[in-house]
């Protein structure tokens, strides 16, 4: 049961941050969907697992917002794959999201580490 709870928490966190994680993964260069999912899994040491049902709709939304572009190509294994690339607009969005995330993270950390006030607020 604890495993299900942990998994639910992971999914909730991922839904709010998936777009930013995708943009970050593409900041290193073009990737196909599987590569994006594997990058997220690897850098989070398997704490965040991205399923196709979440990844591809997010990629479509990012493409509709012109934050990523895509093109079909052939992989090293001679398979037809769609490569996603971060656009300049996507780079600007990533910088803005990273700044917001830093501020949010600092604020939540402060709140979670706060000590009980000596007087009621």
Backbone as ProteinMPNN parsed JSONL, in Angstrom:
{"seq_chain_A": "XXXXXXXXXXXXXXXXXXXXXXXXXXXXXXXXXXXXXXXXXXXXXXXXXXXXXXXXXXXXXXXXXXXXXXXXXXXXXXXXXXXXXXXXXXXXXXXXXXXXXXXXXXXXXXXXXXXXXXXXX", "coords_chain_A": {"N_chain_A": [[0.81, -1.196, 0.0], [1.962, 1.219, 0.773], [3.636, 1.623, -1.348], [1.86, 2.223, -3.458], [0.932, 4.688, -2.577], [3.294, 6.205, -2.636], [3.804, 6.148, -5.379], [1.564, 7.525, -6.382], [2.052, 10.073, -5.372], [4.361, 10.68, -6.761], [3.373, 10.83, -9.396], [1.568, 12.986, -9.156], [3.357, 15.103, -8.586], [4.833, 15.058, -10.937], [2.976, 15.749, -12.944], [2.63, 18.468, -12.615], [5.073, 19.462, -13.311], [6.012, 18.382, -15.628], [6.183, 19.61, -18.22], [8.259, 21.477, -17.864], [10.354, 19.744, -17.24], [10.573, 18.37, -19.666], [11.34, 20.464, -21.389], [13.819, 21.063, -20.222], [15.191, 18.644, -20.681], [15.486, 18.784, -23.421], [17.209, 20.865, -23.663], [19.772, 20.052, -23.915], [19.988, 19.119, -26.422], [18.484, 17.725, -29.47], [15.982, 15.198, -28.974], [14.213, 12.049, -29.098], [10.911, 10.896, -28.15], [11.145, 8.6, -26.418], [13.785, 8.937, -25.58], [13.594, 11.326, -24.138], [11.93, 10.521, -22.006], [13.581, 8.548, -20.842], [15.791, 10.131, -20.102], [14.683, 11.744, -18.09], [14.029, 9.774, -16.215], [16.585, 8.768, -15.631], [18.083, 11.015, -14.61], [16.631, 11.568, -12.375], [17.04, 9.396, -10.896], [15.258, 7.248, -11.185], [13.041, 8.087, -9.719], [11.054, 9.639, -10.861], [8.876, 8.601, -13.228], [7.986, 8.584, -16.543], [5.128, 8.14, -18.399], [3.943, 7.097, -21.635], [1.355, 8.011, -22.153], [1.226, 10.405, -20.819], [3.479, 11.802, -21.648], [3.438, 12.241, -24.54], [1.055, 13.799, -25.064], [1.845, 16.083, -23.627], [4.103, 16.872, -25.091], [2.833, 17.53, -27.504], [1.306, 19.741, -26.674], [3.375, 21.517, -25.993], [4.515, 21.837, -28.487], [2.407, 23.024, -29.872], [2.424, 25.463, -28.62], [4.691, 26.454, -29.649], [7.095, 25.992, -28.355], [8.649, 23.816, -28.638], [9.949, 22.091, -31.486], [9.509, 19.66, -34.105], [10.725, 16.906, -36.071], [10.685, 14.27, -38.457], [12.958, 11.562, -38.591], [15.609, 9.161, -39.177], [16.666, 6.693, -36.94], [19.706, 5.515, -35.242], [19.373, 2.818, -35.265], [18.027, 2.378, -37.531], [15.326, 2.963, -37.443], [12.293, 4.756, -37.904], [11.912, 7.824, -36.394], [10.561, 10.497, -34.385], [12.113, 13.477, -33.839], [12.492, 15.808, -31.277], [13.024, 19.263, -30.749], [14.271, 21.993, -28.893], [12.957, 25.217, -29.163], [13.868, 28.714, -29.726], [12.015, 30.244, -28.371], [11.186, 28.308, -26.586], [13.535, 28.031, -25.095], [13.596, 30.496, -23.782], [11.248, 30.22, -22.271], [11.985, 28.068, -20.654], [14.066, 29.232, -19.126], [12.543, 31.114, -17.683], [10.799, 29.393, -16.307], [12.623, 27.947, -14.727], [13.571, 29.955, -13.053], [11.193, 30.632, -11.693], [10.75, 28.154, -10.453], [12.973, 27.962, -8.749], [12.446, 30.088, -6.943], [9.992, 29.188, -5.863], [10.788, 26.734, -4.719], [12.603, 27.578, -2.743], [10.844, 29.048, -1.107], [9.028, 27.038, -0.245], [10.784, 25.341, 1.093], [11.633, 27.038, 3.156], [9.187, 27.302, 4.527], [8.692, 24.636, 5.299], [10.812, 24.172, 7.009], [10.389, 25.879, 9.03], [10.177, 27.015, 12.375], [8.118, 26.523, 15.237], [6.187, 29.327, 16.031], [6.79, 31.609, 18.722], [4.64, 32.996, 19.721], [1.139, 32.892, 19.043], [0.049, 33.283, 15.665]], "CA_chain_A": [[0.0, 0.0, 0.0], [2.83, 2.402, 0.802], [4.143, 1.8, -2.704], [0.858, 2.937, -4.244], [0.92, 6.077, -2.135], [4.499, 6.843, -3.155], [3.638, 6.292, -6.825], [0.602, 8.6, -6.6], [2.737, 11.323, -5.101], [5.27, 10.922, -7.876], [2.584, 11.243, -10.545], [1.081, 14.336, -8.896], [4.464, 16.032, -8.762], [5.247, 15.076, -12.321], [2.017, 16.446, -13.779], [2.85, 19.905, -12.504], [6.415, 19.855, -13.739], [6.423, 17.625, -16.81], [6.574, 20.496, -19.32], [9.58, 22.031, -17.557], [11.333, 18.654, -17.374], [10.774, 18.118, -21.103], [12.153, 21.569, -21.922], [15.192, 20.894, -19.717], [15.824, 17.51, -21.378], [15.823, 19.198, -24.787], [18.228, 21.924, -23.64], [21.061, 19.426, -24.245], [19.979, 18.762, -27.833], [17.278, 17.025, -29.892], [15.722, 13.844, -28.467], [12.896, 11.492, -29.398], [10.106, 10.732, -26.94], [11.737, 7.607, -25.522], [14.988, 9.54, -25.011], [13.163, 12.293, -23.125], [11.465, 9.75, -20.843], [14.753, 7.901, -20.202], [16.604, 11.175, -19.466], [14.017, 12.118, -16.836], [14.193, 8.656, -15.28], [17.988, 8.649, -15.22], [18.55, 12.125, -13.775], [15.906, 11.533, -11.098], [17.348, 8.089, -10.316], [14.019, 6.463, -11.271], [11.966, 8.607, -8.849], [10.006, 10.122, -11.749], [8.715, 7.745, -14.394], [7.064, 9.235, -17.478], [4.42, 7.197, -19.26], [3.621, 7.653, -22.956], [0.071, 8.694, -22.081], [1.464, 11.753, -20.296], [4.565, 12.451, -22.385], [3.123, 12.721, -25.887], [0.159, 14.973, -25.008], [2.63, 17.25, -23.18], [4.908, 17.302, -26.238], [1.926, 18.199, -28.454], [0.977, 21.076, -26.123], [4.574, 22.354, -26.125], [4.687, 22.133, -29.908], [1.355, 23.982, -30.227], [2.856, 26.758, -28.062], [5.942, 26.749, -30.353], [8.222, 25.895, -27.432], [9.474, 22.769, -29.234], [9.609, 21.726, -32.863], [9.835, 18.248, -34.319], [10.897, 16.436, -37.438], [10.911, 12.832, -38.579], [14.28, 11.176, -39.061], [15.903, 7.741, -38.982], [17.565, 6.495, -35.796], [20.899, 4.693, -35.466], [18.931, 1.434, -35.494], [17.28, 2.424, -38.786], [13.896, 3.117, -37.167], [11.779, 6.105, -38.129], [11.595, 8.435, -35.106], [10.32, 11.937, -34.394], [13.04, 14.175, -32.949], [11.99, 17.08, -30.748], [14.076, 20.253, -30.555], [13.872, 23.192, -28.15], [13.012, 26.438, -29.968], [14.339, 29.863, -28.949], [10.915, 30.572, -27.45], [11.258, 27.283, -25.545], [14.663, 28.364, -24.209], [13.144, 31.607, -22.927], [10.276, 29.667, -21.323], [12.74, 27.257, -19.692], [14.725, 30.146, -18.178], [11.505, 31.675, -16.805], [10.309, 28.325, -15.416], [13.67, 27.63, -13.752], [13.57, 31.046, -12.08], [9.995, 30.443, -10.852], [10.94, 26.955, -9.652], [13.922, 28.294, -7.676], [11.738, 30.886, -5.923], [9.01, 28.301, -5.234], [11.514, 25.76, -3.921], [13.125, 28.281, -1.561], [9.711, 29.393, -0.252], [8.507, 25.823, 0.382], [11.803, 24.888, 2.046], [11.519, 27.905, 4.338], [7.962, 26.957, 5.248], [8.811, 23.313, 5.908], [11.832, 24.201, 8.05], [10.03, 26.911, 10.012], [9.961, 26.571, 13.755], [6.863, 26.995, 15.82], [6.334, 30.692, 16.549], [6.645, 31.694, 20.178], [3.282, 33.478, 19.967], [0.224, 32.533, 17.961], [0.0, 34.27, 14.58]], "C_chain_A": [[0.854, 1.261, 0.0], [3.386, 2.684, -0.591], [3.17, 2.563, -3.573], [0.826, 4.404, -3.871], [2.127, 6.825, -2.679], [4.358, 7.108, -4.644], [2.671, 7.428, -7.141], [1.245, 9.955, -6.388], [3.658, 11.669, -6.262], [4.507, 11.431, -9.085], [2.069, 12.663, -10.351], [2.18, 15.373, -9.1], [4.838, 16.162, -10.227], [4.275, 15.869, -13.19], [2.219, 17.954, -13.729], [4.162, 20.37, -13.089], [6.862, 19.184, -15.03], [6.9, 18.532, -17.949], [7.979, 21.061, -19.089], [10.657, 20.953, -17.694], [11.612, 18.336, -18.841], [11.645, 19.218, -21.704], [13.607, 21.421, -21.485], [15.894, 19.757, -20.463], [16.267, 17.905, -22.782], [16.877, 20.302, -24.82], [19.605, 21.364, -23.985], [21.147, 19.059, -25.712], [18.722, 17.984, -28.17], [17.2, 15.605, -29.312], [14.386, 13.363, -29.009], [12.192, 11.227, -28.071], [10.708, 9.756, -25.942], [12.978, 8.19, -24.836], [14.656, 10.557, -23.927], [12.749, 11.559, -21.85], [12.638, 9.12, -20.104], [15.625, 8.939, -19.5], [15.994, 11.554, -18.11], [14.19, 11.01, -15.798], [15.622, 8.588, -14.747], [18.406, 9.767, -14.279], [17.815, 12.186, -12.442], [16.113, 10.205, -10.383], [16.074, 7.258, -10.145], [12.936, 6.898, -10.293], [10.792, 9.089, -9.689], [9.993, 9.274, -13.003], [7.65, 8.373, -15.287], [6.438, 8.182, -18.382], [4.055, 7.892, -20.569], [2.333, 8.465, -22.931], [0.164, 10.105, -21.517], [2.452, 12.505, -21.175], [4.11, 13.039, -23.721], [2.086, 13.841, -25.907], [0.904, 16.235, -24.559], [3.496, 17.776, -24.324], [4.043, 18.021, -27.278], [1.569, 19.6, -27.975], [2.173, 22.018, -26.267], [4.804, 22.744, -27.581], [3.64, 23.152, -30.359], [1.706, 25.389, -29.731], [4.18, 27.221, -28.682], [7.149, 26.808, -29.411], [9.17, 24.779, -27.866], [9.033, 22.595, -30.684], [9.975, 20.252, -33.028], [10.018, 17.971, -35.805], [11.142, 14.941, -37.406], [12.311, 12.594, -39.121], [14.454, 9.676, -38.851], [16.93, 7.6, -37.864], [18.787, 5.676, -36.204], [20.528, 3.244, -35.771], [18.014, 1.34, -36.71], [15.757, 2.437, -38.582], [13.513, 4.562, -37.426], [11.348, 6.679, -36.776], [11.35, 9.932, -35.296], [11.258, 12.576, -33.369], [12.444, 15.517, -32.548], [13.173, 17.988, -30.441], [13.498, 21.446, -29.807], [14.004, 24.408, -29.062], [13.575, 27.582, -29.111], [13.273, 30.293, -27.944], [10.887, 29.574, -26.288], [12.387, 27.549, -24.562], [14.288, 29.499, -23.26], [12.167, 31.102, -21.867], [10.983, 28.852, -20.246], [13.427, 28.155, -18.671], [13.714, 30.73, -17.19], [11.007, 30.62, -15.813], [11.348, 27.965, -14.351], [13.739, 28.706, -12.675], [12.38, 30.911, -11.122], [10.174, 29.248, -9.926], [11.894, 27.236, -8.481], [13.232, 29.079, -6.565], [10.738, 30.028, -5.151], [9.702, 27.335, -4.28], [12.048, 26.383, -2.628], [11.979, 28.581, -0.589], [9.169, 28.159, 0.47], [9.497, 25.294, 1.408], [11.753, 25.728, 3.317], [10.312, 27.536, 5.179], [8.102, 25.62, 5.972], [9.845, 23.271, 7.029], [11.511, 25.22, 9.142], [9.799, 26.276, 11.385], [8.654, 27.163, 14.259], [7.074, 28.395, 16.382], [6.105, 30.709, 18.057], [5.261, 32.195, 20.576], [2.417, 33.079, 18.783], [0.165, 33.654, 16.932], [-1.402, 34.781, 14.417]], "O_chain_A": [[0.534, 2.243, -0.67], [3.584, 3.839, -0.967], [3.569, 3.441, -4.338], [0.707, 5.27, -4.739], [1.998, 7.961, -3.135], [4.746, 8.173, -5.125], [2.916, 8.212, -8.058], [0.999, 10.886, -7.154], [3.723, 12.821, -6.691], [4.952, 12.374, -9.739], [2.125, 13.469, -11.281], [1.949, 16.409, -9.723], [5.129, 17.259, -10.702], [4.708, 16.592, -14.087], [1.993, 18.639, -14.727], [4.34, 21.562, -13.338], [7.988, 19.402, -15.477], [7.92, 18.245, -18.575], [8.791, 21.115, -20.013], [11.745, 21.22, -18.204], [12.753, 18.064, -19.215], [12.584, 18.931, -22.446], [14.522, 21.629, -22.282], [17.06, 19.889, -20.835], [17.289, 17.43, -23.277], [17.385, 20.639, -25.89], [20.514, 22.127, -24.313], [22.221, 18.727, -26.213], [17.964, 17.615, -27.273], [18.209, 14.913, -29.178], [13.521, 14.173, -29.342], [12.799, 11.321, -27.005], [10.774, 10.051, -24.749], [13.195, 7.961, -23.646], [15.353, 10.644, -22.916], [13.165, 11.926, -20.75], [12.687, 9.154, -18.874], [16.149, 8.67, -18.419], [16.703, 11.668, -17.111], [14.468, 11.288, -14.632], [15.839, 8.375, -13.554], [19.025, 9.5, -13.249], [18.31, 12.782, -11.486], [15.448, 9.917, -9.388], [15.847, 6.65, -9.1], [11.993, 6.143, -10.057], [9.643, 8.959, -9.267], [10.971, 9.23, -13.749], [6.541, 8.659, -14.834], [7.144, 7.426, -19.05], [3.88, 9.11, -20.613], [2.227, 9.487, -23.608], [-0.74, 10.914, -21.724], [2.288, 13.7, -21.422], [4.37, 14.209, -24.002], [2.224, 14.767, -26.706], [0.628, 17.328, -25.053], [3.612, 18.988, -24.509], [4.478, 19.011, -27.867], [1.53, 20.539, -28.769], [2.005, 23.184, -26.623], [5.239, 23.859, -27.868], [3.951, 24.049, -31.143], [1.328, 26.384, -30.35], [4.726, 28.253, -28.29], [8.094, 27.566, -29.635], [10.349, 24.787, -27.512], [7.902, 22.91, -31.052], [10.666, 19.675, -32.188], [9.529, 18.704, -36.664], [11.727, 14.41, -36.462], [12.789, 13.322, -39.991], [13.531, 9.002, -38.394], [17.94, 8.303, -37.845], [18.897, 5.209, -37.338], [21.27, 2.532, -36.448], [17.313, 0.346, -36.895], [15.002, 1.979, -39.439], [14.304, 5.478, -37.197], [10.514, 6.089, -36.089], [11.859, 10.549, -36.232], [11.203, 12.257, -32.182], [11.951, 16.266, -33.391], [14.199, 17.534, -29.934], [12.367, 21.859, -30.062], [15.055, 24.608, -29.672], [13.738, 27.425, -27.901], [13.586, 30.66, -26.811], [10.602, 29.945, -25.149], [12.242, 27.331, -23.359], [14.624, 29.464, -22.076], [12.244, 31.503, -20.705], [10.631, 28.929, -19.069], [13.378, 27.875, -17.473], [13.998, 30.829, -15.996], [10.817, 30.909, -14.631], [10.992, 27.707, -13.201], [13.946, 28.392, -11.503], [12.528, 31.054, -9.908], [9.801, 29.306, -8.754], [11.649, 26.796, -7.357], [13.408, 28.777, -5.384], [10.647, 30.127, -3.928], [9.245, 27.141, -3.153], [11.955, 25.786, -1.555], [12.126, 28.389, 0.618], [8.881, 28.22, 1.665], [9.094, 24.845, 2.481], [11.823, 25.193, 4.424], [10.402, 27.465, 6.404], [7.682, 25.486, 7.121], [9.759, 22.416, 7.911], [12.292, 25.395, 10.077], [9.297, 25.159, 11.51], [8.168, 28.175, 13.753], [8.027, 28.63, 17.125], [5.324, 29.92, 18.591], [4.762, 31.855, 21.649], [2.904, 32.946, 17.66], [0.225, 34.832, 17.284], [-1.658, 35.621, 13.555]]}, "name": "protein", "num_of_chains": 1, "seq": "XXXXXXXXXXXXXXXXXXXXXXXXXXXXXXXXXXXXXXXXXXXXXXXXXXXXXXXXXXXXXXXXXXXXXXXXXXXXXXXXXXXXXXXXXXXXXXXXXXXXXXXXXXXXXXXXXXXXXXXXX"}
